[in-house]
Amino acid sequence: MTTFKALLLEMENDELRASVKELEPAALPAGEVLIRVAYSSLNYKDGLAVTGAAKVVRSFPMVPGIDLAGTVEESSLPEYKPGDSVVLTGWGIGESHWGGFAQLARAKAGWLVPLPAGLSLKQAMGIGTAGFTAMLCVMALENHGLTPAAGEVVVTGATGGVGSLAAAILANLGYRVVASTGRAEAHDYLKSLGVAEIIGREVLGAPSKRPMESARWAGAVDSVGGDTLSTLIKQMAPRASVAACGNAGGIGLNTTVLPFILRGVNLLGIDSVMCPPDVRREAWQRLARDLPLAALEQAIQVVPLAEVVSLSEQIIKGQVRGRTVIDVNA
């Protein structure tokens, strides 16, 4: 490949510009493995980076895209050889290291995960950081004692990438899932994922002055943060846990110590970016096993690289449902 196509972010006169360009492989940053990218995916963080709505990217030029899946072209280490199918999420790609919105990428071997058996490269990017984060949430809740017999599990931001895949995984594992969303038109979609009940986002999003409320939830996956997370903490059952993984509703957290010391509530922070390699591999194996592929296919839309800029505006406004897979070769 003498040149490759990439979405490049450039800063000119304090103005962020995003455009698809033809680049030479020599422009790629250093890395032990050269990957021919097949697919990437669009995440909320990608939307922030491409639009400049938040300072996700601090050095330019930068190829955004925090996920990629593809085939090894070259490797200087024995762990990977040409032809191997690999997945890469996190580790700062698309933020401080050129990412997945390109036909070629270089990366450290230790960042990669072999594509799990039973998944295609497209399906892996249908999962992407969102599904990977969802599985880390489920694993964390399980590690703190959650079982289907414990009671209801609530998922906030349920039509987003993390929320929809978390709901599908939990439902497939036998949990009674309650989805919180502000999108009435998505109710049928959520039901198709196995959701048992749907509540409006205002139910959890309205600020409460009480330090604790009636206990309901045996577990929670929260991608919203802000007032929603504050309310969730007050409504958790004794010794129940909240897996917190997002801040679409704000970074503030208004709470007291009472839910923690009177009910033994656990607040579990989920970091998918610097997650250790052994946990990554376990999570991807669990995804191949526990995420129903029929539900995954319903959540996926595939779009060409040229549409990333316009879709980035939509995703930060909460207007993108499910998972958007980017075909970088289209």
C-alpha positions in Angstrom: 0.0 0.0 0.0 1.8 3.1 -1.2 -0.7 5.5 0.4 -3.5 5.0 2.8 -6.7 6.8 3.6 -7.2 8.4 7.0 -9.3 10.9 8.8 -6.8 13.5 10.0 -7.4 16.0 12.7 -5.3 19.2 12.3 -5.1 22.4 14.3 -4.7 25.5 12.2 -4.9 29.0 13.8 -6.6 27.5 16.8 -9.2 26.0 14.6 -9.8 22.2 14.5 -10.1 20.7 11.1 -11.1 17.1 10.3 -10.7 15.8 6.8 -10.1 12.5 5.0 -6.6 12.5 3.4 -4.2 10.2 1.6 -1.1 9.6 3.6 2.1 7.7 3.2 2.9 4.7 5.6 6.0 6.6 6.7 3.7 9.1 8.4 2.5 6.4 10.9 3.9 6.6 14.5 6.3 4.0 15.8 4.9 0.5 16.7 5.9 -3.1 16.7 2.9 -4.2 14.7 1.6 -2.8 11.4 -2.1 -3.5 11.0 -4.3 -3.3 7.9 -7.5 -2.0 9.4 -10.8 -3.4 8.3 -13.2 -1.6 10.6 -13.3 0.9 13.4 -16.2 2.2 15.4 -17.7 5.5 16.6 -17.8 6.1 20.3 -18.8 9.1 22.4 -15.2 9.9 23.0 -14.5 9.8 19.3 -17.3 12.3 18.8 -15.7 14.6 21.4 -12.3 14.3 19.6 -13.6 14.9 16.1 -15.8 17.9 17.0 -13.4 19.4 19.5 -16.2 19.5 22.0 -13.7 18.3 24.6 -9.9 18.3 24.7 -9.6 14.6 24.0 -6.7 15.2 21.6 -3.9 17.5 22.7 -1.3 17.0 20.0 -1.7 17.3 16.2 -1.9 16.0 13.6 -3.9 13.1 14.9 -5.9 10.2 13.5 -8.8 9.6 15.8 -10.6 6.4 16.5 -10.2 4.6 19.8 -11.0 1.2 18.3 -9.8 -0.9 15.4 -9.9 -4.4 14.1 -7.9 -5.8 11.2 -5.1 -8.1 10.0 -1.4 -8.0 10.9 0.7 -6.9 7.9 4.1 -6.8 9.7 5.4 -7.6 13.2 8.8 -7.3 14.8 7.8 -9.5 17.7 6.9 -13.2 17.6 3.5 -12.8 19.4 1.9 -11.8 16.2 2.6 -12.8 12.6 1.2 -11.6 9.2 -2.3 -12.7 8.7 -3.3 -12.7 12.3 -6.7 -11.1 13.1 -6.5 -8.6 16.0 -8.6 -6.2 18.0 -7.3 -3.0 19.6 -9.2 -0.7 22.0 -8.0 1.9 24.4 -4.3 2.4 25.4 -4.6 6.0 24.2 -5.1 5.3 20.5 -7.1 8.0 18.8 -6.0 10.4 21.6 -2.2 10.4 22.0 -1.4 7.7 19.4 -2.8 7.5 15.9 -6.0 5.5 15.9 -8.4 3.4 13.9 -10.0 5.9 11.5 -7.5 4.9 8.8 -6.7 2.0 6.5 -3.3 1.4 8.3 -2.2 1.6 11.9 0.9 0.9 14.0 0.6 -0.3 17.6 2.5 -2.0 20.4 2.1 -5.7 20.5 1.0 -5.6 24.1 -2.0 -3.5 23.2 -3.5 -6.1 20.9 -6.0 -8.9 21.6 -6.4 -11.8 19.2 -9.8 -11.8 17.5 -11.8 -14.3 19.6 -13.1 -17.4 17.8 -16.7 -17.0 16.6 -16.4 -13.2 16.0 -15.8 -11.5 12.7 -13.8 -8.3 12.4 -17.0 -6.4 11.8 -18.7 -7.9 14.8 -15.7 -7.1 16.9 -16.1 -3.4 16.0 -19.8 -3.7 16.6 -18.7 -4.5 20.1 -15.7 -2.1 20.3 -14.9 -0.1 23.3 -18.6 0.2 24.2 -19.2 -3.5 24.3 -15.8 -4.1 26.0 -16.7 -1.6 28.7 -20.2 -3.1 29.1 -18.6 -6.5 29.7 -16.1 -5.0 32.2 -19.1 -3.6 34.0 -20.9 -7.0 34.1 -17.7 -8.8 35.3 -17.2 -6.2 38.1 -20.8 -6.6 39.3 -20.4 -10.4 39.2 -17.1 -10.2 41.1 -19.0 -8.2 43.8 -21.7 -10.9 44.2 -24.4 -10.1 41.7 -26.4 -13.0 40.4 -29.7 -13.2 38.5 -31.5 -14.3 41.7 -30.4 -11.0 43.5 -33.0 -8.9 41.8 -33.4 -6.2 39.1 -30.4 -4.6 37.3 -30.9 -1.1 35.9 -28.9 0.1 32.9 -28.8 3.9 32.2 -28.2 5.5 28.9 -29.7 2.3 27.6 -29.9 3.2 23.9 -26.2 4.1 23.7 -23.4 1.8 22.8 -22.5 0.8 26.3 -26.0 0.7 27.6 -27.6 -1.4 24.7 -24.8 -4.0 24.8 -24.8 -4.2 28.6 -28.6 -4.7 28.5 -28.2 -7.5 25.9 -25.5 -9.3 27.9 -27.3 -9.1 31.2 -30.6 -10.3 29.7 -28.8 -13.2 28.0 -27.3 -14.2 31.3 -30.7 -14.4 32.9 -31.0 -11.0 34.7 -34.2 -8.9 34.8 -33.0 -5.8 33.1 -34.6 -2.4 33.5 -33.6 0.2 30.9 -33.4 3.9 31.6 -33.8 6.1 28.4 -35.2 9.4 27.2 -36.0 8.0 23.8 -39.5 6.8 23.6 -39.1 5.7 19.9 -36.4 3.1 21.0 -38.7 1.1 23.3 -39.2 -1.7 20.7 -35.5 -1.8 20.1 -34.7 -2.2 23.8 -37.4 -4.9 24.2 -35.7 -6.8 21.3 -32.5 -6.9 23.4 -34.3 -8.6 26.2 -35.1 -5.6 28.4 -38.0 -6.4 30.8 -39.0 -2.9 31.7 -38.3 0.6 30.5 -38.3 3.8 32.6 -37.8 7.4 31.5 -34.5 9.0 32.1 -36.2 11.6 34.3 -37.0 8.9 36.9 -33.3 8.7 37.8 -32.1 12.0 36.5 -34.2 14.3 38.7 -32.0 15.5 41.6 -33.1 14.3 45.1 -32.4 16.1 48.3 -32.8 13.0 50.4 -29.6 11.2 51.4 -31.2 7.8 50.7 -34.3 6.5 49.0 -36.2 3.2 48.9 -33.9 0.4 47.9 -34.7 -1.2 44.6 -31.7 -2.2 42.4 -29.6 -5.3 42.9 -27.1 -3.9 40.4 -26.6 -1.0 38.0 -24.6 -0.2 34.9 -24.3 3.6 34.6 -22.9 5.4 31.6 -24.5 8.8 32.4 -23.0 10.0 35.7 -24.1 13.3 37.3 -27.5 13.4 38.9 -28.4 10.0 37.5 -25.5 8.3 39.3 -26.3 10.2 42.5 -29.9 8.9 42.5 -28.8 5.4 41.7 -26.5 5.3 44.7 -29.4 6.3 47.0 -31.7 3.5 45.5 -29.3 0.6 45.6 -30.2 -2.5 47.7 -28.0 -3.5 50.6 -24.5 -4.6 49.5 -25.5 -3.9 45.8 -23.0 -2.3 43.4 -23.1 0.3 40.7 -20.6 0.0 37.8 -19.9 3.5 36.7 -18.3 4.0 33.3 -19.4 7.3 31.8 -20.2 11.0 32.2 -22.6 12.0 29.5 -24.8 13.6 32.2 -22.0 15.4 33.9 -18.9 14.8 36.0 -20.3 16.0 39.3 -21.5 13.6 42.0 -23.7 14.8 44.8 -24.0 12.2 47.5 -23.4 11.4 51.1 -21.6 8.6 52.9 -24.9 7.1 54.1 -25.6 4.6 51.3 -22.1 3.3 51.7 -22.0 2.9 55.5 -25.7 2.0 56.1 -26.3 -0.2 53.1 -22.8 -1.2 52.1 -23.3 0.1 48.6 -20.3 -0.4 46.3 -19.4 2.2 43.6 -17.2 0.4 41.0 -15.2 2.6 38.7 -14.7 1.0 35.2 -11.6 2.0 33.2 -11.5 0.4 29.8 -8.5 2.4 28.5 -5.7 1.1 30.6 -7.3 -2.2 31.5 -4.6 -5.0 32.0 -4.0 -7.4 29.1 -5.2 -10.5 31.1 -8.5 -8.9 32.0 -8.9 -7.7 28.3 -8.5 -11.2 27.0 -11.0 -12.6 29.5 -13.5 -9.9 28.7 -13.2 -10.5 24.9 -13.7 -14.3 25.5 -16.8 -13.5 27.6 -18.1 -11.3 24.9 -17.8 -14.0 22.3 -19.6 -16.3 24.6 -22.2 -14.2 26.4 -23.2 -11.5 23.9 -26.0 -12.8 21.7 -24.9 -12.1 18.1 -28.5 -11.6 17.0 -28.8 -8.7 19.4 -25.4 -7.3 18.3 -26.5 -7.3 14.7 -29.6 -5.3 15.6 -27.4 -2.7 17.3 -25.0 -2.2 14.4 -25.0 0.2 11.5 -22.1 0.2 9.1 -21.0 3.5 7.5 -18.0 4.7 5.4 -15.1 6.8 6.8 -16.4 9.9 5.1 -19.5 10.0 7.4 -17.5 10.1 10.7 -17.5 13.9 10.9 -21.3 14.3 10.6 -22.0 11.4 12.9 -19.6 12.8 15.5 -21.9 15.8 15.8 -24.9 13.5 16.3 -23.3 11.1 18.8 -22.4 13.9 21.3 -26.0 15.1 21.1 -27.3 11.6 22.0 -28.8 11.1 18.5 -27.0 7.9 17.6 -28.6 4.6 18.7 -26.6 1.4 19.3 -23.3 0.9 17.6 -21.8 2.6 14.5 -19.2 0.5 12.7 -16.8 2.4 10.4 -15.8 0.7 7.2 -12.5 2.5 6.6 -12.1 0.9 3.1 -15.5 2.0 1.8 
